[in-house]
Amino acid sequence: MRLRLTQAVLLVVGVGLTGCDWHEETGFVEVKKSFATLATGDILILNSTTLDLGARSSLVVRQPTGTASIQIKHGETSRKLCEFAVRKNRVVTVSLAAANGSLRCSVQS
Protein backbone atom coordinates (compact mmCIF):
# COMPACT_ATOMS: atom_id res chain seq x y z
CA MET A 1 0.00 0.00 0.00
CA ARG A 2 2.77 2.40 0.96
CA LEU A 3 4.71 1.60 -2.23
CA ARG A 4 1.70 2.43 -4.42
CA LEU A 5 1.17 5.72 -2.60
CA THR A 6 4.82 6.65 -3.14
CA GLN A 7 4.57 5.73 -6.83
CA ALA A 8 1.40 7.80 -7.21
CA VAL A 9 3.02 10.84 -5.60
CA LEU A 10 6.11 10.52 -7.81
CA LEU A 11 3.92 10.19 -10.88
CA VAL A 12 1.98 13.36 -10.01
CA VAL A 13 5.21 15.28 -9.36
CA GLY A 14 6.72 14.00 -12.61
CA VAL A 15 3.69 14.99 -14.65
CA GLY A 16 3.68 18.41 -13.01
CA LEU A 17 7.33 19.04 -13.82
CA THR A 18 7.21 17.95 -17.47
CA GLY A 19 6.08 21.42 -18.53
CA CYS A 20 9.02 23.10 -16.81
CA ASP A 21 12.06 23.99 -18.88
CA TRP A 22 14.97 24.23 -16.47
CA HIS A 23 17.44 25.35 -19.11
CA GLU A 24 15.62 28.39 -20.52
CA GLU A 25 16.48 31.61 -18.74
CA THR A 26 13.92 34.36 -19.13
CA GLY A 27 13.33 37.94 -18.15
CA PHE A 28 10.48 40.38 -18.67
CA VAL A 29 9.96 43.37 -20.93
CA GLU A 30 7.39 45.99 -19.97
CA VAL A 31 6.36 48.12 -22.94
CA LYS A 32 4.69 51.44 -22.09
CA LYS A 33 3.18 53.86 -24.59
CA SER A 34 2.36 57.52 -24.14
CA PHE A 35 0.37 58.07 -27.32
CA ALA A 36 -3.20 57.25 -28.34
CA THR A 37 -2.74 54.81 -31.25
CA LEU A 38 -0.27 53.76 -33.90
CA ALA A 39 -0.63 54.98 -37.46
CA THR A 40 -2.80 52.79 -39.67
CA GLY A 41 -0.86 49.74 -40.83
CA ASP A 42 1.94 50.07 -38.26
CA ILE A 43 2.81 47.00 -36.17
CA LEU A 44 5.11 46.86 -33.13
CA ILE A 45 7.35 43.78 -32.96
CA LEU A 46 9.45 42.63 -29.99
CA ASN A 47 12.00 40.18 -31.43
CA SER A 48 9.52 37.91 -33.27
CA THR A 49 6.47 38.66 -31.08
CA THR A 50 3.81 41.03 -32.38
CA LEU A 51 2.75 43.47 -29.67
CA ASP A 52 -0.91 44.39 -29.54
CA LEU A 53 -1.28 47.17 -27.00
CA GLY A 54 -4.75 48.13 -28.20
CA ALA A 55 -6.32 50.53 -25.70
CA ARG A 56 -3.86 49.55 -22.95
CA SER A 57 -1.03 51.84 -21.99
CA SER A 58 1.37 49.04 -20.99
CA LEU A 59 2.07 45.37 -21.62
CA VAL A 60 4.46 42.87 -19.97
CA VAL A 61 6.00 40.12 -22.11
CA ARG A 62 8.28 37.24 -21.06
CA GLN A 63 11.40 37.03 -23.25
CA PRO A 64 14.51 34.82 -23.31
CA THR A 65 17.66 36.43 -21.93
CA GLY A 66 20.00 38.18 -24.32
CA THR A 67 19.65 41.07 -26.73
CA ALA A 68 16.14 42.10 -27.73
CA SER A 69 14.85 44.82 -30.02
CA ILE A 70 11.60 46.58 -30.76
CA GLN A 71 10.80 47.31 -34.39
CA ILE A 72 7.97 49.11 -36.08
CA LYS A 73 6.76 47.51 -39.28
CA HIS A 74 4.72 49.24 -41.96
CA GLY A 75 3.93 47.02 -44.95
CA GLU A 76 7.18 45.47 -46.15
CA THR A 77 9.49 47.96 -44.45
CA SER A 78 10.60 47.86 -40.84
CA ARG A 79 12.66 50.16 -38.66
CA LYS A 80 14.41 49.30 -35.39
CA LEU A 81 13.34 51.64 -32.61
CA CYS A 82 15.69 50.39 -29.89
CA GLU A 83 17.83 47.49 -28.76
CA PHE A 84 18.36 46.42 -25.15
CA ALA A 85 19.51 43.55 -22.94
CA VAL A 86 17.07 41.18 -21.21
CA ARG A 87 18.50 39.68 -18.03
CA LYS A 88 17.38 36.64 -16.06
CA ASN A 89 14.48 37.33 -13.69
CA ARG A 90 14.65 41.10 -14.30
CA VAL A 91 12.21 43.61 -15.79
CA VAL A 92 13.27 46.01 -18.53
CA THR A 93 10.91 48.95 -19.07
CA VAL A 94 10.70 50.33 -22.59
CA SER A 95 8.79 53.59 -23.00
CA LEU A 96 7.49 54.58 -26.43
CA ALA A 97 6.61 58.19 -27.13
CA ALA A 98 5.47 60.02 -30.26
CA ALA A 99 7.66 63.02 -31.08
CA ASN A 100 7.72 65.06 -34.30
CA GLY A 101 5.64 62.49 -36.17
CA SER A 102 7.85 59.49 -35.30
CA LEU A 103 8.19 57.08 -32.39
CA ARG A 104 10.98 57.44 -29.85
CA CYS A 105 12.14 54.71 -27.51
CA SER A 106 13.75 54.95 -24.05
CA VAL A 107 14.95 51.99 -21.99
CA GLN A 108 15.17 51.62 -18.21
CA SER A 109 16.59 48.43 -16.73
Sequence and secondary structure as in RCSB ss.txt:
>XXXX:A:sequence
MRLRLTQAVLLVVGVGLTGCDWHEETGFVEVKKSFATLATGDILILNSTTLDLGARSSLVVRQPTGTASIQIKHG
ETSRKLCEFAVRKNRVVTVSLAAANGSLRCSVQS
>XXXX:A:secstr
 HHHHHHHHHHHHHHHHTT  SS  EEEEEEEE SS   TTEEEEETTEEE  TT SEEEEEEESEEEEEEEEET
TEEEEEEEEEE TT EEEEEEEEETTEEEEEEE 
